[in-house]
Amino acid sequence: MKARRALLAGILLAIGISAAPASPAIPGLAAADLPARLTDQQFWELVEAFSEPGGTFHSDNFVSNEGRYQLVIPTLVTRARPGRLYIGVGPEQNFTYLAVLQPKLSFVIDIRRDNMVEHLMYKALFEISKDRADFLSRLFARKRPSGLNGNSSVKALFDAYQNVEADSSFYEQNLRAVLDRLVNTHGFPLSGADKDAVTRMMNTFRTAGPSGLKGSGDKNATYAQLMTSADLTGRNQSYLASEENFRIVQKLERQNLIVPLVGDFAGDKAIQSIAGYLKERRAVVDVFYVSNVERYLFDQGAHGRQFYSNVAALPLAPSSVFIRSVTRDISRRLGIPIPEAPTNWWSYIFPINDCLKAFTDGKLQTYRNLFPL
């Protein structure tokens, strides 16, 4: 097993640390003017000003279906630069990347408005929870078992909740607390449909529980399995792995520094708006977690090329990277040995500037062109 991990680690490094052409110099780059916190008004203005009309997807995706997204973390932390900016997509896997990267500001873009609303739900839960055990209790509507504290391992946390039944009255209490936090404390003008979406999501978490909730697909990991999995070195770095990781994300939420947007990667507003915002503040994108969205974009013809035109507008550094999640067939095409595991998804790092150069040179015409090996 150790030999296999070492081999896979070496291949990941080879993919992720290839030389990247320097991005254009940005005056004053070292003195980025990103805010230390956003007011509630500033936060919501960004949400509304940068978002696009919502679209649809073939599944709800309330939880990640990418069981191996921690694989990239050991390599990622050697390249990422604290204090820059993170862009991501999808639900809770972003929190794990944020916990280890500790960016100064982050945007999560998803074509589904429900994803934006889910992040608002999470925001409220982070803010009102005193620790990880309290957070899990509220998220899954289960009364907190005795004996849990800040030193409890993440496995101990989920083991403790394994046999705790959902509590209907506790669920109603938490639902009211979440909506009150968003609407009355923050003053966010959620629509009736948004409030209904929060209700539906919290009920889904309550009904499924941490050992039943999972992404679409039979082979995908449950929420508990995702939170207790490990990176290539065998270290669990999920956002619930430690109180320290949890506090990092909690602080970002309390400072309004995780901004969820409704947007199409190939759209004409969300990414372009972020690009303009960052250039005005002399900041760069350090990490862009794209999951497997590019596959859907290239399936729609010109959308893949439009996405790269949008990425080209972002201010970047030579160290800026994409995190891509790919299916087992692509991993094998890259020549990477994939052990049997309860997931079809594997994550890798690619320098953004290398990808942009390939795009400029006309070498990115299809999704398969992203993986030339």
BALOBA-1460 file (C-alpha; in Angstrom, 3 decimals):
// residues 373
<rec num="1" residu="m" x="0.000" y="0.000" z="0.000"/>
<rec num="2" residu="k" x="2.825" y="2.437" z="0.871"/>
<rec num="3" residu="a" x="4.536" y="1.722" z="-2.441"/>
<rec num="4" residu="r" x="1.318" y="2.372" z="-4.343"/>
<rec num="5" residu="r" x="0.794" y="5.675" z="-2.494"/>
<rec num="6" residu="a" x="4.366" y="6.719" z="-3.227"/>
<rec num="7" residu="l" x="3.955" y="5.925" z="-6.924"/>
<rec num="8" residu="l" x="0.686" y="7.816" z="-7.140"/>
<rec num="9" residu="a" x="2.183" y="10.761" z="-5.249"/>
<rec num="10" residu="g" x="5.051" y="10.918" z="-7.720"/>
<rec num="11" residu="i" x="2.687" y="10.948" z="-10.698"/>
<rec num="12" residu="l" x="0.565" y="13.665" z="-9.123"/>
<rec num="13" residu="l" x="3.639" y="15.796" z="-8.588"/>
<rec num="14" residu="a" x="4.661" y="15.286" z="-12.191"/>
<rec num="15" residu="i" x="1.244" y="16.460" z="-13.363"/>
<rec num="16" residu="g" x="0.925" y="19.343" z="-10.955"/>
<rec num="17" residu="i" x="4.395" y="20.873" z="-10.893"/>
<rec num="18" residu="s" x="5.071" y="21.300" z="-14.579"/>
<rec num="19" residu="a" x="6.601" y="24.600" z="-15.574"/>
<rec num="20" residu="a" x="4.029" y="27.321" z="-16.094"/>
<rec num="21" residu="p" x="4.638" y="30.478" z="-18.125"/>
<rec num="22" residu="a" x="4.530" y="33.583" z="-15.996"/>
<rec num="23" residu="s" x="1.332" y="35.557" z="-16.071"/>
<rec num="24" residu="p" x="1.518" y="39.260" z="-16.918"/>
<rec num="25" residu="a" x="2.920" y="41.354" z="-14.102"/>
<rec num="26" residu="i" x="0.315" y="43.038" z="-11.945"/>
<rec num="27" residu="p" x="1.478" y="46.312" z="-10.348"/>
<rec num="28" residu="g" x="1.445" y="46.183" z="-6.570"/>
<rec num="29" residu="l" x="0.672" y="42.450" z="-6.536"/>
<rec num="30" residu="a" x="2.323" y="41.907" z="-3.144"/>
<rec num="31" residu="a" x="0.023" y="44.486" z="-1.565"/>
<rec num="32" residu="a" x="-3.324" y="42.958" z="-2.461"/>
<rec num="33" residu="d" x="-6.233" y="45.117" z="-1.352"/>
<rec num="34" residu="l" x="-8.679" y="42.326" z="-0.576"/>
<rec num="35" residu="p" x="-10.935" y="43.097" z="2.394"/>
<rec num="36" residu="a" x="-10.312" y="41.644" z="5.851"/>
<rec num="37" residu="r" x="-14.087" y="41.256" z="6.136"/>
<rec num="38" residu="l" x="-17.190" y="42.188" z="4.197"/>
<rec num="39" residu="t" x="-20.191" y="43.891" z="5.716"/>
<rec num="40" residu="d" x="-23.528" y="42.151" z="5.250"/>
<rec num="41" residu="q" x="-24.451" y="44.761" z="2.672"/>
<rec num="42" residu="q" x="-21.182" y="44.340" z="0.752"/>
<rec num="43" residu="f" x="-21.565" y="40.545" z="0.826"/>
<rec num="44" residu="w" x="-25.068" y="40.604" z="-0.585"/>
<rec num="45" residu="e" x="-24.190" y="43.246" z="-3.151"/>
<rec num="46" residu="l" x="-21.484" y="40.907" z="-4.492"/>
<rec num="47" residu="v" x="-23.924" y="37.992" z="-4.559"/>
<rec num="48" residu="e" x="-26.486" y="39.980" z="-6.532"/>
<rec num="49" residu="a" x="-24.115" y="41.963" z="-8.747"/>
<rec num="50" residu="f" x="-21.933" y="39.018" z="-9.814"/>
<rec num="51" residu="s" x="-24.608" y="36.317" z="-10.124"/>
<rec num="52" residu="e" x="-26.317" y="35.195" z="-13.306"/>
<rec num="53" residu="p" x="-29.736" y="33.608" z="-13.878"/>
<rec num="54" residu="g" x="-29.857" y="30.115" z="-12.412"/>
<rec num="55" residu="g" x="-29.685" y="27.006" z="-14.546"/>
<rec num="56" residu="t" x="-30.385" y="23.316" z="-14.062"/>
<rec num="57" residu="f" x="-28.314" y="20.218" z="-13.452"/>
<rec num="58" residu="h" x="-29.212" y="16.527" z="-13.637"/>
<rec num="59" residu="s" x="-29.000" y="15.998" z="-9.849"/>
<rec num="60" residu="d" x="-29.362" y="17.973" z="-6.604"/>
<rec num="61" residu="n" x="-25.741" y="17.493" z="-5.474"/>
<rec num="62" residu="f" x="-26.343" y="18.474" z="-1.847"/>
<rec num="63" residu="v" x="-23.112" y="16.660" z="-0.987"/>
<rec num="64" residu="s" x="-19.959" y="15.967" z="-2.978"/>
<rec num="65" residu="n" x="-19.687" y="12.734" z="-4.930"/>
<rec num="66" residu="e" x="-15.896" y="13.098" z="-5.218"/>
<rec num="67" residu="g" x="-14.553" y="10.663" z="-2.673"/>
<rec num="68" residu="r" x="-10.879" y="11.398" z="-3.416"/>
<rec num="69" residu="y" x="-10.779" y="15.194" z="-3.424"/>
<rec num="70" residu="q" x="-8.241" y="15.227" z="-0.571"/>
<rec num="71" residu="l" x="-5.640" y="13.523" z="-2.792"/>
<rec num="72" residu="v" x="-4.325" y="16.844" z="-4.060"/>
<rec num="73" residu="i" x="-3.881" y="18.553" z="-0.696"/>
<rec num="74" residu="p" x="-0.217" y="17.633" z="0.034"/>
<rec num="75" residu="t" x="0.825" y="18.995" z="-3.377"/>
<rec num="76" residu="l" x="-1.619" y="21.880" z="-3.212"/>
<rec num="77" residu="v" x="-0.219" y="23.357" z="-0.018"/>
<rec num="78" residu="t" x="3.283" y="23.458" z="-1.520"/>
<rec num="79" residu="r" x="2.047" y="25.655" z="-4.387"/>
<rec num="80" residu="a" x="-0.711" y="27.775" z="-2.908"/>
<rec num="81" residu="r" x="0.091" y="31.120" z="-1.360"/>
<rec num="82" residu="p" x="-1.813" y="32.157" z="1.789"/>
<rec num="83" residu="g" x="-3.802" y="35.359" z="1.553"/>
<rec num="84" residu="r" x="-4.791" y="35.129" z="-2.095"/>
<rec num="85" residu="l" x="-8.101" y="34.117" z="-3.618"/>
<rec num="86" residu="y" x="-9.930" y="30.833" z="-4.089"/>
<rec num="87" residu="i" x="-12.688" y="30.043" z="-6.597"/>
<rec num="88" residu="g" x="-14.669" y="26.811" z="-6.365"/>
<rec num="89" residu="v" x="-17.829" y="25.034" z="-7.382"/>
<rec num="90" residu="g" x="-20.285" y="22.736" z="-5.640"/>
<rec num="91" residu="p" x="-21.124" y="22.125" z="-1.970"/>
<rec num="92" residu="e" x="-19.092" y="21.182" z="1.129"/>
<rec num="93" residu="q" x="-15.829" y="19.952" z="-0.443"/>
<rec num="94" residu="n" x="-14.895" y="23.614" z="-0.813"/>
<rec num="95" residu="f" x="-14.688" y="23.932" z="2.974"/>
<rec num="96" residu="t" x="-11.900" y="21.344" z="3.127"/>
<rec num="97" residu="y" x="-9.874" y="23.197" z="0.501"/>
<rec num="98" residu="l" x="-10.523" y="26.488" z="2.298"/>
<rec num="99" residu="a" x="-9.409" y="25.033" z="5.628"/>
<rec num="100" residu="v" x="-5.998" y="24.050" z="4.271"/>
<rec num="101" residu="l" x="-5.480" y="26.995" z="1.877"/>
<rec num="102" residu="q" x="-6.718" y="29.789" z="4.165"/>
<rec num="103" residu="p" x="-7.366" y="32.303" z="1.356"/>
<rec num="104" residu="k" x="-8.138" y="35.904" z="2.074"/>
<rec num="105" residu="l" x="-11.383" y="35.753" z="0.067"/>
<rec num="106" residu="s" x="-13.268" y="33.052" z="-1.804"/>
<rec num="107" residu="f" x="-16.073" y="32.748" z="-4.341"/>
<rec num="108" residu="v" x="-18.094" y="29.592" z="-4.980"/>
<rec num="109" residu="i" x="-19.808" y="29.620" z="-8.383"/>
<rec num="110" residu="d" x="-22.479" y="27.135" z="-9.405"/>
<rec num="111" residu="i" x="-25.113" y="27.195" z="-12.115"/>
<rec num="112" residu="r" x="-27.696" y="25.950" z="-9.605"/>
<rec num="113" residu="r" x="-29.232" y="28.604" z="-7.358"/>
<rec num="114" residu="d" x="-29.806" y="25.821" z="-4.839"/>
<rec num="115" residu="n" x="-26.033" y="25.576" z="-4.391"/>
<rec num="116" residu="m" x="-25.872" y="29.259" z="-3.470"/>
<rec num="117" residu="v" x="-28.725" y="28.764" z="-1.009"/>
<rec num="118" residu="e" x="-27.043" y="25.668" z="0.450"/>
<rec num="119" residu="h" x="-23.921" y="27.719" z="1.118"/>
<rec num="120" residu="l" x="-26.048" y="30.304" z="2.888"/>
<rec num="121" residu="m" x="-27.516" y="27.480" z="4.995"/>
<rec num="122" residu="y" x="-24.010" y="26.324" z="5.850"/>
<rec num="123" residu="k" x="-22.981" y="29.895" z="6.598"/>
<rec num="124" residu="a" x="-25.676" y="30.235" z="9.231"/>
<rec num="125" residu="l" x="-24.828" y="26.851" z="10.754"/>
<rec num="126" residu="f" x="-21.130" y="27.688" z="10.980"/>
<rec num="127" residu="e" x="-21.920" y="30.994" z="12.621"/>
<rec num="128" residu="i" x="-24.278" y="29.691" z="15.308"/>
<rec num="129" residu="s" x="-22.385" y="26.483" z="16.170"/>
<rec num="130" residu="k" x="-19.914" y="26.539" z="19.043"/>
<rec num="131" residu="d" x="-17.820" y="23.585" z="17.825"/>
<rec num="132" residu="r" x="-17.765" y="20.635" z="15.389"/>
<rec num="133" residu="a" x="-20.035" y="18.457" z="17.502"/>
<rec num="134" residu="d" x="-22.596" y="21.238" z="17.751"/>
<rec num="135" residu="f" x="-22.327" y="21.863" z="13.997"/>
<rec num="136" residu="l" x="-23.032" y="18.210" z="13.178"/>
<rec num="137" residu="s" x="-25.871" y="18.162" z="15.673"/>
<rec num="138" residu="r" x="-27.571" y="21.097" z="13.970"/>
<rec num="139" residu="l" x="-26.782" y="20.013" z="10.405"/>
<rec num="140" residu="f" x="-28.300" y="16.548" z="10.834"/>
<rec num="141" residu="a" x="-30.963" y="17.444" z="13.453"/>
<rec num="142" residu="r" x="-29.664" y="15.018" z="16.048"/>
<rec num="143" residu="k" x="-29.208" y="15.800" z="19.722"/>
<rec num="144" residu="r" x="-25.556" y="15.997" z="20.699"/>
<rec num="145" residu="p" x="-24.253" y="12.815" z="22.387"/>
<rec num="146" residu="s" x="-22.380" y="13.204" z="25.658"/>
<rec num="147" residu="g" x="-18.594" y="12.941" z="25.836"/>
<rec num="148" residu="l" x="-17.729" y="14.911" z="22.694"/>
<rec num="149" residu="n" x="-15.327" y="17.839" z="22.915"/>
<rec num="150" residu="g" x="-12.752" y="19.759" z="20.912"/>
<rec num="151" residu="n" x="-10.226" y="16.937" z="21.187"/>
<rec num="152" residu="s" x="-12.563" y="14.282" z="19.799"/>
<rec num="153" residu="s" x="-11.334" y="12.755" z="16.557"/>
<rec num="154" residu="v" x="-13.508" y="13.142" z="13.498"/>
<rec num="155" residu="k" x="-14.112" y="9.379" z="13.537"/>
<rec num="156" residu="a" x="-15.246" y="9.617" z="17.154"/>
<rec num="157" residu="l" x="-17.636" y="12.412" z="16.186"/>
<rec num="158" residu="f" x="-19.337" y="10.425" z="13.449"/>
<rec num="159" residu="d" x="-19.292" y="7.198" z="15.438"/>
<rec num="160" residu="a" x="-21.097" y="9.026" z="18.244"/>
<rec num="161" residu="y" x="-23.863" y="10.184" z="15.878"/>
<rec num="162" residu="q" x="-24.142" y="6.798" z="14.143"/>
<rec num="163" residu="n" x="-27.040" y="5.537" z="16.256"/>
<rec num="164" residu="v" x="-28.659" y="8.862" z="17.206"/>
<rec num="165" residu="e" x="-32.115" y="9.273" z="15.738"/>
<rec num="166" residu="a" x="-33.240" y="12.492" z="14.065"/>
<rec num="167" residu="d" x="-35.289" y="14.759" z="16.305"/>
<rec num="168" residu="s" x="-38.235" y="16.545" z="14.632"/>
<rec num="169" residu="s" x="-38.578" y="19.328" z="17.187"/>
<rec num="170" residu="f" x="-34.808" y="19.927" z="17.138"/>
<rec num="171" residu="y" x="-34.964" y="20.102" z="13.336"/>
<rec num="172" residu="e" x="-37.684" y="22.758" z="13.490"/>
<rec num="173" residu="q" x="-35.669" y="24.700" z="16.038"/>
<rec num="174" residu="n" x="-32.555" y="24.657" z="13.862"/>
<rec num="175" residu="l" x="-34.488" y="25.552" z="10.717"/>
<rec num="176" residu="r" x="-35.887" y="28.632" z="12.468"/>
<rec num="177" residu="a" x="-32.423" y="29.542" z="13.749"/>
<rec num="178" residu="v" x="-30.889" y="29.296" z="10.268"/>
<rec num="179" residu="l" x="-33.573" y="31.408" z="8.600"/>
<rec num="180" residu="d" x="-33.498" y="33.921" z="11.433"/>
<rec num="181" residu="r" x="-29.733" y="34.251" z="11.113"/>
<rec num="182" residu="l" x="-29.889" y="34.822" z="7.367"/>
<rec num="183" residu="v" x="-32.961" y="37.051" z="7.164"/>
<rec num="184" residu="n" x="-33.014" y="38.957" z="10.457"/>
<rec num="185" residu="t" x="-29.391" y="39.018" z="11.639"/>
<rec num="186" residu="h" x="-27.752" y="39.483" z="8.231"/>
<rec num="187" residu="g" x="-30.699" y="41.092" z="6.481"/>
<rec num="188" residu="f" x="-30.386" y="38.972" z="3.337"/>
<rec num="189" residu="p" x="-33.599" y="39.336" z="1.264"/>
<rec num="190" residu="l" x="-34.248" y="35.658" z="0.630"/>
<rec num="191" residu="s" x="-37.219" y="34.901" z="-1.565"/>
<rec num="192" residu="g" x="-39.948" y="32.472" z="-0.603"/>
<rec num="193" residu="a" x="-38.396" y="29.952" z="-2.990"/>
<rec num="194" residu="d" x="-35.016" y="30.381" z="-1.288"/>
<rec num="195" residu="k" x="-36.542" y="29.736" z="2.137"/>
<rec num="196" residu="d" x="-38.316" y="26.678" z="0.767"/>
<rec num="197" residu="a" x="-34.964" y="25.448" z="-0.598"/>
<rec num="198" residu="v" x="-33.334" y="25.839" z="2.828"/>
<rec num="199" residu="t" x="-36.201" y="23.841" z="4.339"/>
<rec num="200" residu="r" x="-35.886" y="21.106" z="1.724"/>
<rec num="201" residu="m" x="-32.116" y="20.828" z="2.191"/>
<rec num="202" residu="m" x="-32.193" y="20.723" z="5.965"/>
<rec num="203" residu="n" x="-34.908" y="18.089" z="5.798"/>
<rec num="204" residu="t" x="-32.779" y="16.043" z="3.399"/>
<rec num="205" residu="f" x="-29.851" y="16.144" z="5.825"/>
<rec num="206" residu="r" x="-32.165" y="15.218" z="8.700"/>
<rec num="207" residu="t" x="-33.769" y="12.315" z="6.875"/>
<rec num="208" residu="a" x="-30.586" y="10.767" z="5.445"/>
<rec num="209" residu="g" x="-28.254" y="11.311" z="8.378"/>
<rec num="210" residu="p" x="-24.440" y="11.453" z="8.175"/>
<rec num="211" residu="s" x="-24.114" y="7.770" z="7.238"/>
<rec num="212" residu="g" x="-26.862" y="7.856" z="4.617"/>
<rec num="213" residu="l" x="-26.390" y="11.177" z="2.817"/>
<rec num="214" residu="k" x="-24.210" y="10.892" z="-0.269"/>
<rec num="215" residu="g" x="-23.805" y="12.274" z="-3.748"/>
<rec num="216" residu="s" x="-25.654" y="10.850" z="-6.721"/>
<rec num="217" residu="g" x="-24.449" y="7.383" z="-7.736"/>
<rec num="218" residu="d" x="-24.265" y="4.049" z="-5.971"/>
<rec num="219" residu="k" x="-20.475" y="4.022" z="-5.597"/>
<rec num="220" residu="n" x="-20.168" y="7.404" z="-3.937"/>
<rec num="221" residu="a" x="-19.056" y="7.926" z="-0.352"/>
<rec num="222" residu="t" x="-21.402" y="9.048" z="2.413"/>
<rec num="223" residu="y" x="-20.982" y="12.342" z="4.227"/>
<rec num="224" residu="a" x="-19.354" y="10.505" z="7.150"/>
<rec num="225" residu="q" x="-16.950" y="8.701" z="4.813"/>
<rec num="226" residu="l" x="-15.990" y="11.934" z="3.054"/>
<rec num="227" residu="m" x="-15.209" y="13.638" z="6.340"/>
<rec num="228" residu="t" x="-13.154" y="10.735" z="7.680"/>
<rec num="229" residu="s" x="-11.157" y="9.982" z="4.505"/>
<rec num="230" residu="a" x="-7.491" y="10.832" z="4.038"/>
<rec num="231" residu="d" x="-5.016" y="12.350" z="1.597"/>
<rec num="232" residu="l" x="-2.153" y="10.453" z="-0.055"/>
<rec num="233" residu="t" x="-0.063" y="10.589" z="3.102"/>
<rec num="234" residu="g" x="-2.832" y="9.007" z="5.158"/>
<rec num="235" residu="r" x="-3.702" y="12.272" z="6.898"/>
<rec num="236" residu="n" x="-7.320" y="13.378" z="7.195"/>
<rec num="237" residu="q" x="-7.553" y="17.049" z="6.275"/>
<rec num="238" residu="s" x="-11.312" y="17.515" z="5.970"/>
<rec num="239" residu="y" x="-12.836" y="20.650" z="7.409"/>
<rec num="240" residu="l" x="-14.179" y="18.547" z="10.281"/>
<rec num="241" residu="a" x="-10.909" y="16.692" z="10.914"/>
<rec num="242" residu="s" x="-9.982" y="19.077" z="13.730"/>
<rec num="243" residu="e" x="-11.331" y="22.035" z="15.645"/>
<rec num="244" residu="e" x="-8.587" y="24.120" z="14.032"/>
<rec num="245" residu="n" x="-9.823" y="23.340" z="10.516"/>
<rec num="246" residu="f" x="-13.405" y="23.999" z="11.557"/>
<rec num="247" residu="r" x="-12.464" y="27.351" z="13.140"/>
<rec num="248" residu="i" x="-10.679" y="28.492" z="9.979"/>
<rec num="249" residu="v" x="-13.818" y="28.026" z="7.905"/>
<rec num="250" residu="q" x="-16.043" y="29.369" z="10.675"/>
<rec num="251" residu="k" x="-13.987" y="32.577" z="10.788"/>
<rec num="252" residu="l" x="-14.236" y="33.016" z="7.016"/>
<rec num="253" residu="e" x="-18.022" y="32.596" z="7.254"/>
<rec num="254" residu="r" x="-18.371" y="35.023" z="10.147"/>
<rec num="255" residu="q" x="-16.362" y="37.602" z="8.201"/>
<rec num="256" residu="n" x="-18.525" y="37.096" z="5.093"/>
<rec num="257" residu="l" x="-15.495" y="35.960" z="3.086"/>
<rec num="258" residu="i" x="-17.044" y="32.901" z="1.412"/>
<rec num="259" residu="v" x="-19.271" y="34.438" z="-1.262"/>
<rec num="260" residu="p" x="-21.603" y="32.023" z="-3.104"/>
<rec num="261" residu="l" x="-22.663" y="33.026" z="-6.597"/>
<rec num="262" residu="v" x="-25.104" y="31.709" z="-9.166"/>
<rec num="263" residu="g" x="-23.173" y="31.503" z="-12.377"/>
<rec num="264" residu="d" x="-22.263" y="29.622" z="-15.528"/>
<rec num="265" residu="f" x="-18.520" y="29.062" z="-16.044"/>
<rec num="266" residu="a" x="-19.157" y="29.924" z="-19.692"/>
<rec num="267" residu="g" x="-21.405" y="32.872" z="-18.850"/>
<rec num="268" residu="d" x="-20.649" y="36.516" z="-19.482"/>
<rec num="269" residu="k" x="-20.934" y="37.804" z="-15.919"/>
<rec num="270" residu="a" x="-19.798" y="35.782" z="-12.873"/>
<rec num="271" residu="i" x="-16.153" y="35.024" z="-13.697"/>
<rec num="272" residu="q" x="-15.714" y="38.287" z="-15.581"/>
<rec num="273" residu="s" x="-17.050" y="40.208" z="-12.568"/>
<rec num="274" residu="i" x="-14.639" y="38.437" z="-10.234"/>
<rec num="275" residu="a" x="-11.796" y="39.236" z="-12.639"/>
<rec num="276" residu="g" x="-12.605" y="42.941" z="-12.595"/>
<rec num="277" residu="y" x="-13.005" y="42.974" z="-8.809"/>
<rec num="278" residu="l" x="-9.615" y="41.331" z="-8.289"/>
<rec num="279" residu="k" x="-7.763" y="43.535" z="-10.767"/>
<rec num="280" residu="e" x="-9.077" y="46.619" z="-9.022"/>
<rec num="281" residu="r" x="-7.672" y="45.237" z="-5.754"/>
<rec num="282" residu="r" x="-4.354" y="44.002" z="-7.124"/>
<rec num="283" residu="a" x="-5.103" y="40.397" z="-6.196"/>
<rec num="284" residu="v" x="-4.714" y="37.079" z="-7.997"/>
<rec num="285" residu="v" x="-6.543" y="33.769" z="-8.128"/>
<rec num="286" residu="d" x="-4.415" y="31.142" z="-6.442"/>
<rec num="287" residu="v" x="-6.659" y="28.072" z="-6.767"/>
<rec num="288" residu="f" x="-9.653" y="27.416" z="-9.028"/>
<rec num="289" residu="y" x="-11.443" y="24.189" z="-8.159"/>
<rec num="290" residu="v" x="-13.388" y="23.332" z="-11.321"/>
<rec num="291" residu="s" x="-14.415" y="19.753" z="-10.457"/>
<rec num="292" residu="n" x="-15.489" y="18.129" z="-13.762"/>
<rec num="293" residu="v" x="-17.473" y="21.114" z="-15.043"/>
<rec num="294" residu="e" x="-15.255" y="21.396" z="-18.115"/>
<rec num="295" residu="r" x="-16.636" y="18.091" z="-19.371"/>
<rec num="296" residu="y" x="-20.154" y="19.527" z="-19.516"/>
<rec num="297" residu="l" x="-18.902" y="22.762" z="-21.067"/>
<rec num="298" residu="f" x="-17.045" y="21.070" z="-23.911"/>
<rec num="299" residu="d" x="-20.055" y="18.837" z="-24.501"/>
<rec num="300" residu="q" x="-21.909" y="22.075" z="-25.295"/>
<rec num="301" residu="g" x="-19.510" y="23.064" z="-28.064"/>
<rec num="302" residu="a" x="-18.357" y="26.665" z="-27.770"/>
<rec num="303" residu="h" x="-18.979" y="26.778" z="-24.011"/>
<rec num="304" residu="g" x="-15.614" y="25.167" z="-23.293"/>
<rec num="305" residu="r" x="-13.769" y="27.811" z="-25.276"/>
<rec num="306" residu="q" x="-15.834" y="30.564" z="-23.657"/>
<rec num="307" residu="f" x="-14.851" y="29.277" z="-20.225"/>
<rec num="308" residu="y" x="-11.189" y="29.593" z="-21.147"/>
<rec num="309" residu="s" x="-11.777" y="33.098" z="-22.440"/>
<rec num="310" residu="n" x="-13.253" y="33.903" z="-19.024"/>
<rec num="311" residu="v" x="-10.310" y="32.315" z="-17.191"/>
<rec num="312" residu="a" x="-7.904" y="34.336" z="-19.329"/>
<rec num="313" residu="a" x="-9.464" y="37.491" z="-17.890"/>
<rec num="314" residu="l" x="-8.583" y="36.468" z="-14.317"/>
<rec num="315" residu="p" x="-5.406" y="37.872" z="-12.753"/>
<rec num="316" residu="l" x="-3.103" y="34.889" z="-12.187"/>
<rec num="317" residu="a" x="0.311" y="34.015" z="-10.787"/>
<rec num="318" residu="p" x="2.741" y="31.382" z="-12.126"/>
<rec num="319" residu="s" x="1.658" y="29.160" z="-9.214"/>
<rec num="320" residu="s" x="-2.098" y="29.400" z="-9.949"/>
<rec num="321" residu="v" x="-3.716" y="25.989" z="-10.384"/>
<rec num="322" residu="f" x="-6.904" y="24.217" z="-11.377"/>
<rec num="323" residu="i" x="-8.165" y="21.337" z="-9.242"/>
<rec num="324" residu="r" x="-9.936" y="18.906" z="-11.552"/>
<rec num="325" residu="s" x="-11.972" y="15.867" z="-10.590"/>
<rec num="326" residu="v" x="-11.965" y="13.192" z="-13.250"/>
<rec num="327" residu="t" x="-13.498" y="9.765" z="-13.651"/>
<rec num="328" residu="r" x="-11.611" y="6.488" z="-13.427"/>
<rec num="329" residu="d" x="-11.338" y="6.157" z="-17.219"/>
<rec num="330" residu="i" x="-9.429" y="9.433" z="-17.516"/>
<rec num="331" residu="s" x="-7.142" y="8.526" z="-14.629"/>
<rec num="332" residu="r" x="-6.244" y="5.344" z="-16.473"/>
<rec num="333" residu="r" x="-5.693" y="7.318" z="-19.672"/>
<rec num="334" residu="l" x="-3.187" y="9.451" z="-17.748"/>
<rec num="335" residu="g" x="-1.384" y="6.253" z="-16.864"/>
<rec num="336" residu="i" x="-2.151" y="6.515" z="-13.155"/>
<rec num="337" residu="p" x="-2.692" y="3.277" z="-11.208"/>
<rec num="338" residu="i" x="-6.071" y="3.491" z="-9.506"/>
<rec num="339" residu="p" x="-6.764" y="1.129" z="-6.611"/>
<rec num="340" residu="e" x="-10.222" y="-0.249" z="-6.072"/>
<rec num="341" residu="a" x="-12.250" y="2.164" z="-3.931"/>
<rec num="342" residu="p" x="-15.903" y="3.120" z="-3.369"/>
<rec num="343" residu="t" x="-15.678" y="6.080" z="-5.741"/>
<rec num="344" residu="n" x="-15.346" y="6.736" z="-9.435"/>
<rec num="345" residu="w" x="-13.748" y="10.157" z="-8.937"/>
<rec num="346" residu="w" x="-10.109" y="11.208" z="-8.550"/>
<rec num="347" residu="s" x="-8.665" y="14.705" z="-8.200"/>
<rec num="348" residu="y" x="-5.549" y="16.240" z="-9.757"/>
<rec num="349" residu="i" x="-3.780" y="19.590" z="-10.015"/>
<rec num="350" residu="f" x="-3.019" y="21.375" z="-13.293"/>
<rec num="351" residu="p" x="-1.244" y="24.757" z="-13.691"/>
<rec num="352" residu="i" x="-3.745" y="27.254" z="-15.075"/>
<rec num="353" residu="n" x="-1.186" y="29.060" z="-17.223"/>
<rec num="354" residu="d" x="-0.245" y="25.810" z="-18.980"/>
<rec num="355" residu="c" x="-3.906" y="25.260" z="-19.813"/>
<rec num="356" residu="l" x="-4.317" y="28.821" z="-21.054"/>
<rec num="357" residu="k" x="-1.268" y="28.474" z="-23.280"/>
<rec num="358" residu="a" x="-2.701" y="25.300" z="-24.785"/>
<rec num="359" residu="f" x="-5.967" y="27.173" z="-25.356"/>
<rec num="360" residu="t" x="-4.192" y="30.110" z="-27.004"/>
<rec num="361" residu="d" x="-2.224" y="27.702" z="-29.198"/>
<rec num="362" residu="g" x="-5.459" y="26.104" z="-30.378"/>
<rec num="363" residu="k" x="-4.818" y="22.779" z="-28.654"/>
<rec num="364" residu="l" x="-7.952" y="22.795" z="-26.492"/>
<rec num="365" residu="q" x="-10.873" y="21.929" z="-28.722"/>
<rec num="366" residu="t" x="-12.433" y="19.058" z="-26.768"/>
<rec num="367" residu="y" x="-12.526" y="17.760" z="-23.209"/>
<rec num="368" residu="r" x="-10.073" y="14.982" z="-24.084"/>
<rec num="369" residu="n" x="-7.537" y="17.631" z="-25.122"/>
<rec num="370" residu="l" x="-7.209" y="18.562" z="-21.442"/>
<rec num="371" residu="f" x="-5.529" y="15.207" z="-20.819"/>
<rec num="372" residu="p" x="-2.954" y="14.791" z="-23.591"/>
<rec num="373" residu="l" x="-0.938" y="11.929" z="-22.055"/>
